[in-house]
Amino acid sequence: MSHIELNRIADTLRERRTVHEFKPQVPPLETITSAIELARWAPNHHRSEPWHFYLLDRNSADRISNLNAEILRASKGDKIAEIKRKRWSQMPGWLVVSCANSEDSLRAREDYAACACAVQNMSLYLWEAGIGMKWTTGAITRDPRFFDIVGMDFSTVSVVGLFWYGYPEIVPTQHRKPTEEIISLVVSDPPPTPS
């Protein structure tokens, strides 16, 4: 791989952002399904492929927006609920990613990590195509009524996230800690020589 190609990959990794404001048009389905095809190549222990992707139509999105407003109304009041319902109703593309449940806690952790890797694959591909995403894991994603709308079995899967996608209206800026703050070089004495 050339230095130019490596720099392009590095640029994509650094430039990808969570997008909060989208233009109204929905990206082509072919681009989204291509991103999902690449998502499935994420590392996953024992090739369990624990993920499933649900592309939601406008009616499903509206039902989820209304359910979220209902949930919020009980704790935050009518005004906040209506603000959120209106905001959610403006999101162009909707996608849900689930992860197969496991009784084994280690397997469950490995599978969730694999699903997060799959989402990263998908988001990087979409970013290269000019499409941004926002990942949410709010209370609605744990509500059995949400599972019913999406067509998921509450007893067999968990929601990794509800994702909105579309062409960014605004690309936020971000920063990260300096690399030297997150690296520790571990130096050990050599192991003792067996006698």
N, C-alpha and C positions, 0 to 999 in steps of 0.2 A: 504494500500500500504506500502510495506516495505521501510526501510531507503535506502536499496541498490537500489530499483527501483526509488525512488525519486532522488537519486544521479545520476542515469543514465540519467533521464530526464534533470536534471540540467546541466550535462555535455554536452548533445546534444545541449541545448540552448546556452551554452557558446562557444561551439566549431564550430558551423555552421558558414560558411564564404561565402561571395560572391567570386566566383571563376572567374578568368580572363583567365587562361590558362588551356585548356582541352586536354586530350588524344584524339586521333582521333576516337575511336570506339563509336558508338551510344548505349546507354543503352537499355535494352529490353523494348519493348512497354508495356508489362504486368506490369513492375515496375512503369512506368509513369502513366498508367491508374489507378493503385492502389493508387498512390499519389493523383491523381485527385479525386478519390472516397473519400479519407479522407479530401481533401480540402473542399468539399461541406458540411462538418459538422461544418464549422466555424460559429460563431455567426452572425446572420443577422436579423435585426429588422423586425418584422412582417413576418419572414420567407420568405422574398422576393426572396431569392436566385438569386441575380442580375447578377451572373457571367456566363460566357461561356468560354470554353477552346477549342483552335484550335491547333491541332497537325499538324505541317507543314512538307511536304515531301521535298526532296532535291531540286526539281525544284522550289517549292515555295520559299524556302530559297535563292536560287540563284537569283530569280527574285527580292526579297527584297534587297539582297546585291547589285544588279545592280542599283535598284532605289535609294538606299541610296547613292551610289557613284554619281549618277546623281544629287541628291540634293546637296551633298557636293561640287561637281565640280563648281556649280554656286557661292558658297560663299568662298570656301577654295582653289580652284584650282585643277588641274589634279593630282598632286603628292599626296596630302592628300586623295583625292577621291579614288585613286588606292590602297593606303595603307589600307584604311578602307575596300574597296571591297575585297581585298585579305584576310584580317583578318576575316571579317564576313564569307567568304566562307569556312573558316576552322572550324567554330563552328559545333560541332557534332549534337546536338539535338535542335530543334526550337519549341517554344510554344508561343502562344499569349493568353492573358486573357483579355476579354472585360467585361464591366459593363453596364447594362441597363441604358439609360439616363432617367432622371426624370425632369419634369418642376418644381417640388417642391425642393428648394435648400437644405432644411434640409434632405429630403429623398435622394437626390443625394449624400450628404455628408455621410449619414449613409450607403448607398449602397457601396460607394467607400471604406469606412472603412471595411465593411464586405468582400469585394473582397481582400483587403490587408491581412485580417486575413486568408482568404482561401489560399492565396499565401504562407503565413507563414506556415500553416499546411502542404502544399505540400512540401515546401522546407525542413522542418524538417524531414519529412518522407524520402525524397530523400537523405538527408544527412546521415541518419541512414543506408541507402542502399549503401553508398559510392559514391553518385552522388551529384555534386555541381551544382549551378545555378548562373546566372548573370541576373539581372533585368535591362532593359533599357527602358527609356521613351523619347528617342530622338525625334527630329522633324519628323522623318519618321512616327512615331506612330500617328501623327495627319494629315498625308497627305491622301487625298481621294484615291489616287492610291494604297496605302498600304491596305486600306480597301477592295478595289477591288480584290487585290491578295489573301487576306485571305478569302474573301467571307463574309464580314461584311457589314451591312447597316450603312453608315456614319451618317444617321439622327436618328438612334435609339440606338446606343451604342457608348461608349468611350473606348479607349484602356487603360487598367490598366498597361499593360507592355508587352514588347516583352522579352521573356526569352530564354536564351541559357542554355542548360544543358548537362552534360557529366561527365565523370570520371576526377577528378582534376589532372592536371599535377603538379601544385604547389598549396599549401594551404597557403594563406597569413596569416600573424599574424595581430592581432588587439588589441586595448585596449579600455577601456571605462572609463568614469569619475568614481571616487570613489562613492559608494552608498550614503555616507553621503552628497555629493554635490547635489544630486538630490531629496532628501527627505526633506520636510518641515512638521513639526508636527504642526498642527493647534489646538490651545487650546483657547476655548471661555469661557466667563463667563456663568454660567447657565442662561437660559431664566428667565425673571421675573415671579414671581408667579402671576397667574391671581387673580384679586381682586373681 
